[in-house]
Amino acid sequence: MAEDHVSVHASEKSNTSLKGDNSSKDDNSVRIDDEEETLELIDGGTRAWLQVAGSFLVFGNLFGFVFAFGTFQSYYELTYLPSTSASNIAWIGTVALFLLLFVGSLSGPLFDRGYFRTMLLLGAAIETLGVFLVSISTTYWQLMLTQGVLMGLGNGLLFLPGIALVSRSFRKHRAVAMGIATCGSPVGGVVYILVFERLILRTTFGETVRAMGFLMLGTYALSIPLLLFRATNLGDLVAGGASRPRQLFDRAALSDAPFWIYTISNFLIFCGYTNPIVFIPSYAQQVLGTSRSTSFNIAIIAQATSIIGRIVAGLAAARIGGIIPLIFCVVSSASVNLGWIGATSVGSFIAYSALYGTCSGAIVPLPPSVFPAVCPDRKLLGTRLGMSQGIQAFASLIGSPIAGALAEVGGQRYLGLQLFTGLVMFAGGAGLFALWGMLRTWNLFKQYKIEIVDTLHALQERSHAGSVQISVIVGSLPAEVLRDADVPDWIFPNVEKGVLVEMAYGRTTAITEKALAAANWTVFDGIDVLQQQAFGQLEAWTGRPAPRMEMMAALKSALGRTLNPAFASRSRGMEGYRHPRHPASCVTSL
């Protein structure tokens, strides 16, 4: 009878315990010894926070110029290139963003080999040169080559060292440091929009862009020394020091379902993410009839409010993990984009822009924080993340041109763009929700090689063959259901150390009696489990340590039985139990 209610979880990885060991480890530094000297990676400190400041300025130029492209889009459409379609103009900005992400994903091995100084200096020089060449460009293809290709290549070289030098200098405050650094993106967007908006009304396009170029040159002259101040090749604090250069491709990722769900979901999200950023000024001028200055100010509102979204979502991710805040940001952004359809007045459009900025602010920085759950193997993390971002870069390439083409279809202008943007982001959010559900079981089964066996008979064959060794049993059947005959003797083998956790509240059950009679088996019965729950619930509700001795004395008086004194200590009892590791272990649930 009991065999009809059995699920067996067999693990061939030696990691069976009720609670993992706590290893003592210095959280402040990692020491790397060689034959001549001892170097030290410091967690945080003045050098690291100066790098944060430098990274903030670098991201202000990288994504700041990208986020300001909407002002160029509207100016090119209405003034500079009036005979060129909105879709074709959008290719200029998307090529730059594509190369930023794609070249950035390919540059990992260069960074790992210590070429970050060359990457920073060369990238800054190429991007700044591109800006000055934009100022003398007069045709579509000249702008494509300068603002699209040249600036995109420079940004791609800057992207990885711009953030990774900060990431590897922190352990305890890594999330905070990276959050501050990436906030440079919307701040840079606001600054470049303001510069363009203020100068384009007073001077020529060329002089306006050259002023932006000198601003970029000055910020790089300050930010790169800050990033390179006492920078070393010692590697990552969390990784424990230097590591081998990553590979560009991992064939096994092609058969990994979570990898593809993550990648496709983000591909769909980034097909829609940049569309409002690009087309907000154009929509304000062409559909709502605002002035150029007003349209630029609305774009500034979208960028400024995105800072709020980044901060709030970052704080939430630090507490509950990144995937739930990311799903919320994506789904809310998609909803707001569909609400854009009803933004037919200047006031409602300003509200839409502020809401979209707030909801979408964390869509760029949060996905990499989710990826360690997709790829728990730290050795493959950089390779697979680079592969995923390389694929996602193509979404940034095609999203806005598709949206621009759809904006000109039909009688109601921009309706196709609005629907496309909202629906593809909804699809990406649905994919992330599916990923969240999968990760709750997929990685557990994959990492620990869990196999579910339906009957005790099947487990008996594996046990006798020696392929598994039963060392943990969790009893979950009511005491009156499980009979003595239902518990075979072979289920308690002669192991180094075994543990039975009986959830039934009876004083003894058929399975506890046999476990107590077996050698080297520890038994926690239902009352032990119950009192552990009581301790935890009291501490959670009151915020105070549970009076364990008093509670145990009251329980002993009520039940008339002697309880395990180990439970009087927080560090002992069930929550302090340490289970040995076996090369092939089995967890059985009855």
DOFI-480493 format. One line per 5 residues: number of its first residue (from 1); their letters; for each residue x, y, z of C-alpha. Coordinates in nm, 3 decimals, m for minus. Layout:
NUM> A> X:Y:Z; ...
***
This chain:
1> MAEDH> 0.000:0.000:0.000; 0.274:0.244:0.092; 0.443:0.192:m0.242; 0.157:0.378:m0.407; 0.251:0.691:m0.209
6> VSVHA> 0.627:0.693:m0.254; 0.846:0.945:m0.433; 1.220:0.892:m0.423; 1.476:1.159:m0.507; 1.811:1.006:m0.594
11> SEKSN> 2.110:1.235:m0.615; 2.447:1.129:m0.750; 2.613:1.450:m0.639; 2.775:1.446:m0.297; 2.588:1.734:m0.143
16> TSLKG> 2.321:1.589:0.088; 2.254:1.789:0.402; 1.976:1.951:0.594; 2.176:2.270:0.605; 2.502:2.349:0.430
21> DNSSK> 2.828:2.396:0.613; 2.923:2.750:0.703; 3.274:2.809:0.584; 3.474:3.084:0.744; 3.604:3.318:0.482
26> DDNSV> 3.753:3.664:0.493; 3.507:3.895:0.324; 3.744:4.187:0.293; 4.025:4.072:0.069; 4.172:3.803:m0.153
31> RIDDE> 4.546:3.743:m0.137; 4.744:3.621:m0.438; 5.093:3.489:m0.375; 5.371:3.451:m0.626; 5.742:3.389:m0.597
36> EETLE> 5.840:3.753:m0.554; 5.561:3.935:m0.375; 5.223:3.908:m0.212; 4.952:4.124:m0.366; 4.609:4.188:m0.224
41> LIDGG> 4.268:4.260:m0.369; 4.084:4.498:m0.137; 3.706:4.487:m0.113; 3.597:4.846:m0.179; 3.810:5.130:m0.048
46> TRAWL> 3.905:5.464:m0.199; 4.044:5.317:m0.521; 3.728:5.118:m0.589; 3.493:5.412:m0.527; 3.703:5.632:m0.755
51> QVAGS> 3.651:5.366:m1.019; 3.276:5.392:m0.959; 3.297:5.765:m1.031; 3.496:5.696:m1.347; 3.251:5.429:m1.461
56> FLVFG> 2.959:5.667:m1.399; 3.115:5.917:m1.641; 3.197:5.648:m1.898; 2.839:5.521:m1.896; 2.721:5.880:m1.928
61> NLFGF> 2.895:5.886:m2.266; 2.821:5.528:m2.373; 2.449:5.492:m2.316; 2.398:5.865:m2.262; 2.458:5.936:m2.630
66> VFAFG> 2.244:5.633:m2.723; 1.958:5.750:m2.501; 1.985:6.099:m2.652; 1.944:5.965:m3.006; 1.573:6.047:m3.001
71> TFQSY> 1.665:6.415:m3.029; 1.881:6.338:m3.334; 1.601:6.120:m3.477; 1.346:6.402:m3.467; 1.597:6.663:m3.592
76> YELTY> 1.703:6.442:m3.884; 1.340:6.363:m3.975; 1.212:6.719:m3.968; 1.515:6.934:m4.054; 1.845:6.771:m4.148
81> LPSTS> 1.734:6.472:m4.361; 1.366:6.545:m4.439; 1.360:6.320:m4.744; 1.477:6.013:m4.545; 1.218:5.788:m4.380
86> ASNIA> 1.194:5.752:m4.003; 1.274:5.381:m4.033; 1.597:5.446:m4.225; 1.707:5.717:m3.982; 1.644:5.481:m3.690
91> WIGTV> 1.906:5.245:m3.834; 2.177:5.498:m3.743; 2.100:5.473:m3.372; 2.037:5.100:m3.372; 2.363:5.022:m3.552
96> ALFLL> 2.548:5.215:m3.280; 2.364:5.029:m3.002; 2.409:4.694:m3.179; 2.785:4.740:m3.208; 2.804:4.858:m2.846
101> LFVGS> 2.647:4.533:m2.726; 2.789:4.295:m2.987; 3.151:4.414:m2.976; 3.120:4.434:m2.598; 3.014:4.069:m2.585
106> LSGPL> 3.311:3.968:m2.802; 3.571:4.166:m2.608; 3.567:3.948:m2.296; 3.889:3.755:m2.375; 4.075:4.083:m2.435
111> FDRGY> 3.965:4.212:m2.095; 4.056:3.883:m1.926; 4.408:3.902:m2.072; 4.460:4.245:m1.915; 4.412:4.470:m2.219
116> FRTML> 4.155:4.689:m2.043; 4.380:4.997:m2.062; 4.409:4.965:m2.439; 4.034:4.901:m2.468; 3.948:5.211:m2.267
121> LLGAA> 4.189:5.446:m2.442; 4.120:5.318:m2.794; 3.744:5.306:m2.739; 3.732:5.662:m2.603; 3.944:5.788:m2.893
126> IETLG> 3.726:5.617:m3.155; 3.398:5.735:m3.004; 3.517:6.094:m2.962; 3.652:6.096:m3.318; 3.314:5.969:m3.434
131> VFLVS> 3.134:6.261:m3.267; 3.359:6.519:m3.432; 3.309:6.349:m3.770; 2.931:6.358:m3.717; 2.960:6.736:m3.691
136> ISTTY> 3.084:6.758:m4.053; 2.857:6.486:m4.196; 2.586:6.605:m4.433; 2.441:6.288:m4.590; 2.264:5.982:m4.457
141> WQLML> 2.549:5.742:m4.527; 2.806:5.974:m4.373; 2.598:5.980:m4.054; 2.557:5.604:m4.068; 2.934:5.551:m4.087
146> TQGVL> 3.023:5.809:m3.821; 2.737:5.811:m3.568; 2.639:5.450:m3.633; 2.947:5.241:m3.713; 3.241:5.440:m3.576
151> MGLGN> 3.080:5.547:m3.248; 2.934:5.198:m3.205; 3.276:5.035:m3.237; 3.427:5.274:m2.984; 3.141:5.212:m2.743
156> GLLFL> 3.182:4.837:m2.781; 3.545:4.855:m2.671; 3.453:5.075:m2.373; 3.152:4.879:m2.253; 3.311:4.582:m2.073
161> PGIAL> 3.605:4.755:m1.897; 3.373:5.044:m1.813; 3.169:4.824:m1.580; 3.386:4.517:m1.513; 3.665:4.713:m1.343
166> VSRSF> 3.404:4.823:m1.090; 3.241:4.482:m1.061; 3.560:4.298:m0.975; 3.666:4.551:m0.710; 3.373:4.483:m0.477
171> RKHRA> 3.221:4.188:m0.298; 3.001:4.318:m0.017; 2.879:4.636:m0.191; 2.899:4.516:m0.551; 2.530:4.570:m0.632
176> VAMGI> 2.534:4.923:m0.489; 2.854:5.015:m0.673; 2.731:4.883:m1.007; 2.395:5.051:m0.959; 2.560:5.388:m0.903
181> ATCGS> 2.789:5.339:m1.203; 2.509:5.248:m1.444; 2.302:5.547:m1.330; 2.546:5.745:m1.541; 2.352:5.628:m1.848
186> PVGGV> 2.028:5.825:m1.792; 2.220:6.118:m1.642; 2.431:6.131:m1.956; 2.116:6.110:m2.167; 1.969:6.410:m1.985
191> VYILV> 2.291:6.612:m2.022; 2.334:6.545:m2.395; 1.967:6.619:m2.468; 1.997:6.947:m2.278; 2.314:7.045:m2.464
196> FERLI> 2.159:6.963:m2.802; 1.831:7.139:m2.719; 1.997:7.457:m2.590; 2.255:7.494:m2.868; 2.066:7.383:m3.178
201> LRTTF> 1.838:7.688:m3.147; 2.134:7.928:m3.128; 2.391:7.784:m3.365; 2.444:7.530:m3.643; 2.419:7.152:m3.624
206> GETVR> 2.795:7.117:m3.669; 2.884:7.352:m3.387; 2.626:7.189:m3.159; 2.770:6.841:m3.213; 3.127:6.967:m3.175
211> AMGFL> 3.032:7.113:m2.837; 2.901:6.768:m2.741; 3.230:6.622:m2.864; 3.436:6.852:m2.643; 3.212:6.761:m2.348
216> MLGTY> 3.276:6.393:m2.421; 3.650:6.452:m2.453; 3.659:6.627:m2.117; 3.463:6.358:m1.935; 3.687:6.085:m2.077
221> ALSIP> 3.997:6.282:m1.975; 3.863:6.266:m1.620; 3.695:5.924:m1.611; 3.964:5.703:m1.764; 4.235:5.801:m1.511
226> LLLFR> 3.982:5.735:m1.234; 3.904:5.390:m1.375; 4.271:5.304:m1.424; 4.389:5.439:m1.087; 4.587:5.149:m0.936
231> ATNLG> 4.393:4.903:m1.152; 4.549:4.555:m1.152; 4.526:4.228:m1.339; 4.457:4.032:m1.020; 4.106:3.940:m1.125
236> DLVAG> 3.769:3.929:m0.953; 3.713:3.939:m0.577; 3.414:3.705:m0.592; 3.600:3.461:m0.818; 3.889:3.461:m0.572
241> GASRP> 4.148:3.622:m0.796; 4.270:3.586:m1.151; 4.109:3.334:m1.384; 4.178:3.200:m1.729; 4.049:3.405:m2.025
246> RQLFD> 3.694:3.309:m2.111; 3.597:3.133:m2.430; 3.371:3.303:m2.682; 3.149:2.999:m2.741; 3.015:2.711:m2.536
251> RAALS> 2.848:2.444:m2.749; 2.662:2.296:m2.451; 2.462:2.618:m2.414; 2.284:2.539:m2.740; 2.102:2.250:m2.571
256> DAPFW> 2.032:2.435:m2.246; 1.664:2.531:m2.218; 1.699:2.807:m1.954; 1.971:2.973:m2.163; 1.743:2.992:m2.466
261> IYTIS> 1.438:3.107:m2.271; 1.646:3.383:m2.111; 1.799:3.483:m2.444; 1.477:3.481:m2.649; 1.288:3.666:m2.375
266> NFLIF> 1.548:3.943:m2.365; 1.561:3.950:m2.745; 1.188:4.028:m2.752; 1.219:4.283:m2.472; 1.496:4.473:m2.650
271> CGYTN> 1.299:4.473:m2.975; 1.066:4.712:m2.798; 1.270:4.875:m2.521; 1.443:5.151:m2.718; 1.147:5.247:m2.938
276> PIVFI> 0.995:5.506:m2.701; 1.342:5.649:m2.632; 1.395:5.700:m3.006; 1.049:5.823:m3.105; 0.926:6.032:m2.808
281> PSYAQ> 1.047:6.366:m2.957; 0.915:6.282:m3.305; 0.573:6.180:m3.171; 0.547:6.497:m2.964; 0.621:6.720:m3.263
286> QVLGT> 0.447:6.535:m3.544; 0.134:6.405:m3.369; 0.082:6.644:m3.078; 0.221:6.952:m3.250; 0.458:7.058:m2.972
291> SRSTS> 0.762:7.274:m3.027; 1.104:7.117:m3.065; 1.203:7.246:m2.721; 0.897:7.090:m2.556; 0.955:6.755:m2.725
296> FNIAI> 1.315:6.751:m2.603; 1.200:6.835:m2.250; 0.960:6.539:m2.258; 1.253:6.316:m2.358; 1.447:6.456:m2.063
301> IAQAT> 1.159:6.364:m1.831; 1.171:6.004:m1.955; 1.545:5.984:m1.892; 1.532:6.151:m1.550; 1.253:5.928:m1.419
306> SIIGR> 1.442:5.618:m1.530; 1.693:5.693:m1.254; 1.413:5.637:m1.000; 1.325:5.306:m1.161; 1.685:5.189:m1.155
311> IVAGL> 1.727:5.270:m0.788; 1.397:5.116:m0.671; 1.436:4.800:m0.879; 1.799:4.767:m0.774; 1.707:4.784:m0.406
316> AAARI> 1.433:4.526:m0.460; 1.672:4.297:m0.648; 1.922:4.317:m0.362; 1.654:4.185:m0.125; 1.457:3.930:m0.329
321> GGIIP> 1.676:3.857:m0.631; 1.670:4.009:m0.978; 1.416:3.808:m1.175; 1.093:3.918:m1.002; 1.179:4.293:m1.021
326> LIFCV> 1.282:4.242:m1.384; 0.952:4.072:m1.471; 0.763:4.354:m1.300; 0.961:4.620:m1.490; 0.906:4.450:m1.826
331> VSSAS> 0.534:4.381:m1.782; 0.463:4.728:m1.644; 0.663:4.887:m1.928; 0.465:4.684:m2.183; 0.138:4.794:m2.022
336> VNLGW> 0.244:5.158:m2.025; 0.339:5.130:m2.392; m0.007:5.004:m2.480; m0.141:5.295:m2.276; 0.059:5.522:m2.507
341> IGATS> m0.220:5.469:m2.761; m0.446:5.685:m2.545; m0.188:5.961:m2.489; m0.346:6.209:m2.730; m0.275:6.528:m2.535
346> VGSFI> 0.051:6.686:m2.424; m0.030:6.630:m2.056; m0.113:6.262:m2.098; 0.198:6.211:m2.313; 0.417:6.368:m2.045
351> AYSAL> 0.260:6.129:m1.792; 0.326:5.836:m2.027; 0.690:5.938:m2.072; 0.744:5.967:m1.697; 0.578:5.630:m1.631
356> YGTCS> 0.775:5.456:m1.905; 1.101:5.600:m1.779; 1.025:5.481:m1.426; 0.911:5.133:m1.527; 1.182:5.068:m1.785
361> GAIVP> 1.477:5.217:m1.600; 1.607:4.883:m1.472; 1.555:4.679:m1.790; 1.917:4.730:m1.899; 2.106:4.669:m1.568
366> LPPSV> 1.892:4.387:m1.422; 1.925:4.101:m1.679; 2.296:4.029:m1.607; 2.211:3.994:m1.237; 1.958:3.723:m1.328
371> FPAVC> 2.199:3.523:m1.544; 2.389:3.347:m1.260; 2.063:3.162:m1.188; 2.047:3.061:m1.554; 2.411:2.947:m1.554
376> PDRKL> 2.521:2.846:m1.200; 2.862:2.730:m1.328; 3.088:3.032:m1.267; 3.348:2.900:m1.514; 3.096:2.924:m1.799
381> LGTRL> 2.913:3.235:m1.678; 3.109:3.493:m1.877; 3.108:3.286:m2.195; 2.735:3.216:m2.191; 2.641:3.570:m2.089
386> GMSQG> 2.848:3.701:m2.380; 2.674:3.458:m2.617; 2.333:3.568:m2.492; 2.412:3.938:m2.516; 2.555:3.889:m2.864
391> IQAFA> 2.220:3.746:m2.977; 2.025:4.016:m2.793; 2.229:4.281:m2.972; 2.048:4.193:m3.295; 1.719:4.288:m3.127
396> SLIGS> 1.858:4.634:m3.057; 1.958:4.650:m3.425; 1.617:4.570:m3.576; 1.369:4.691:m3.313; 1.352:5.064:m3.387
401> PIAGA> 1.366:5.034:m3.770; 1.072:4.791:m3.757; 0.888:5.027:m3.524; 0.967:5.323:m3.750; 0.828:5.139:m4.052
406> LAEVG> 0.513:5.046:m3.859; 0.470:5.407:m3.745; 0.395:5.507:m4.103; 0.144:5.227:m4.171; m0.231:5.286:m4.149
411> GQRYL> m0.446:5.590:m4.100; m0.354:5.649:m3.735; 0.016:5.736:m3.723; 0.228:5.556:m3.464; m0.045:5.300:m3.378
416> GLQLF> 0.156:5.017:m3.532; 0.467:5.129:m3.343; 0.276:5.143:m3.015; 0.121:4.798:m3.058; 0.449:4.641:m3.170
421> TGLVM> 0.641:4.789:m2.876; 0.388:4.686:m2.613; 0.320:4.336:m2.746; 0.681:4.226:m2.799; 0.768:4.342:m2.448
426> FAGGA> 0.468:4.152:m2.311; 0.593:3.841:m2.492; 0.939:3.890:m2.340; 0.787:3.930:m1.995; 0.589:3.608:m2.040
431> GLFAL> 0.912:3.431:m2.132; 1.083:3.559:m1.818; 0.789:3.440:m1.609; 0.825:3.094:m1.765; 1.199:3.109:m1.692
436> WGMLR> 1.129:3.193:m1.328; 0.905:2.888:m1.298; 1.157:2.664:m1.470; 1.451:2.778:m1.258; 1.268:2.672:m0.943
441> TWNLF> 1.308:2.308:m1.051; 1.536:2.289:m1.355; 1.866:2.388:m1.195; 1.793:2.178:m0.887; 1.746:1.865:m1.100
446> KQYKI> 2.037:1.952:m1.327; 2.289:2.047:m1.059; 2.218:1.754:m0.829; 2.119:1.500:m1.096; 1.790:1.422:m0.926
451> EIVDT> 1.600:1.116:m1.041; 1.244:1.045:m0.928; 1.158:0.679:m0.868; 0.791:0.589:m0.828; 0.812:0.272:m0.619
456> LHALQ> 1.021:0.123:m0.340; 1.075:m0.184:m0.557; 1.260:0.022:m0.818; 1.471:0.181:m0.546; 1.548:m0.161:m0.395
461> ERSHA> 1.704:m0.272:m0.722; 1.923:0.039:m0.736; 2.021:0.002:m0.370; 2.120:m0.364:m0.403; 2.318:m0.282:m0.716
466> GSVQI> 2.515:m0.025:m0.517; 2.441:0.266:m0.752; 2.268:0.463:m0.476; 2.295:0.470:m0.099; 1.998:0.576:0.109
471> SVIVG> 2.114:0.826:0.369; 1.821:1.065:0.420; 1.456:0.967:0.462; 1.166:1.211:0.506; 0.844:1.049:0.624
476> SLPAE> 0.532:1.235:0.511; 0.254:0.976:0.551; 0.012:0.991:0.848; 0.114:0.757:1.130; m0.204:0.547:1.100
481> VLRDA> m0.151:0.487:0.727; 0.203:0.347:0.735; 0.216:m0.008:0.872; 0.521:m0.197:0.992; 0.499:m0.431:0.694
486> DVPDW> 0.515:m0.135:0.458; 0.867:m0.043:0.574; 1.122:m0.297:0.445; 1.437:m0.360:0.645; 1.668:m0.290:0.351
491> IFPNV> 1.561:0.076:0.345; 1.792:0.140:0.644; 2.132:0.029:0.513; 2.449:0.024:0.717; 2.576:0.372:0.632
496> EKGVL> 2.830:0.603:0.794; 2.550:0.832:0.906; 2.182:0.839:0.818; 1.897:1.065:0.922; 1.520:1.019:0.935
501> VEMAY> 1.288:1.320:0.956; 0.939:1.196:1.041; 0.674:1.461:0.981; 0.390:1.265:1.148; 0.314:1.395:1.498
506> GRTTA> 0.272:1.051:1.656; 0.517:0.957:1.931; 0.638:0.663:1.729; 0.559:0.531:1.386; 0.655:0.217:1.201
511> ITEKA> 0.939:0.393:1.027; 1.080:0.562:1.340; 1.090:0.228:1.524; 1.297:0.067:1.249; 1.526:0.369:1.220
516> LAAAN> 1.595:0.366:1.595; 1.684:m0.002:1.572; 1.922:0.054:1.279; 2.288:0.141:1.328; 2.414:0.497:1.271
521> WTVFD> 2.071:0.651:1.209; 1.954:0.974:1.375; 1.580:1.028:1.416; 1.393:1.359:1.427; 1.027:1.287:1.492
526> GIDVL> 0.721:1.499:1.427; 0.736:1.670:1.767; 1.097:1.773:1.700; 0.985:1.922:1.369; 0.691:2.095:1.535
531> QQQAF> 0.901:2.265:1.800; 1.148:2.386:1.538; 0.857:2.544:1.355; 0.742:2.705:1.681; 1.086:2.854:1.746
536> GQLEA> 1.108:3.000:1.397; 0.755:3.137:1.390; 0.790:3.307:1.728; 1.115:3.473:1.624; 0.966:3.582:1.290
541> WTGRP> 0.655:3.731:1.451; 0.819:3.904:1.747; 1.170:3.976:1.621; 1.307:3.835:1.948; 1.500:3.514:2.020
546> APRME> 1.267:3.231:2.118; 1.288:3.122:2.487; 1.375:2.769:2.383; 1.432:2.615:2.725; 1.100:2.746:2.856
551> MMAAL> 0.911:2.635:2.546; 1.069:2.289:2.562; 0.983:2.259:2.931; 0.620:2.346:2.859; 0.606:2.096:2.575
556> KSALG> 0.765:1.827:2.793; 0.509:1.892:3.065; 0.221:1.870:2.818; 0.343:1.554:2.645; 0.510:1.382:2.937
561> RTLNP> 0.816:1.299:2.732; 1.184:1.393:2.736; 1.290:1.618:2.451; 1.628:1.647:2.287; 1.826:1.914:2.481
566> AFASR> 2.018:1.995:2.163; 1.718:2.201:2.055; 1.784:2.454:2.332; 2.066:2.599:2.120; 2.013:2.780:1.793
571> SRGME> 2.328:2.625:1.652; 2.227:2.267:1.727; 1.928:2.044:1.680; 1.774:2.006:1.334; 1.899:2.341:1.205
576> GYRHP> 2.253:2.264:1.322; 2.260:1.905:1.197; 2.546:1.830:0.959; 2.511:1.536:0.726; 2.815:1.365:0.568
581> RHPAS> 2.862:1.366:0.195; 2.850:1.045:m0.006; 2.968:0.984:m0.362; 2.622:0.850:m0.446; 2.345:0.939:m0.204
586> CVTSL> 1.971:0.903:m0.197; 1.694:1.106:m0.037; 1.373:0.912:0.009; 1.032:1.060:0.084; 0.769:0.826:0.223
***
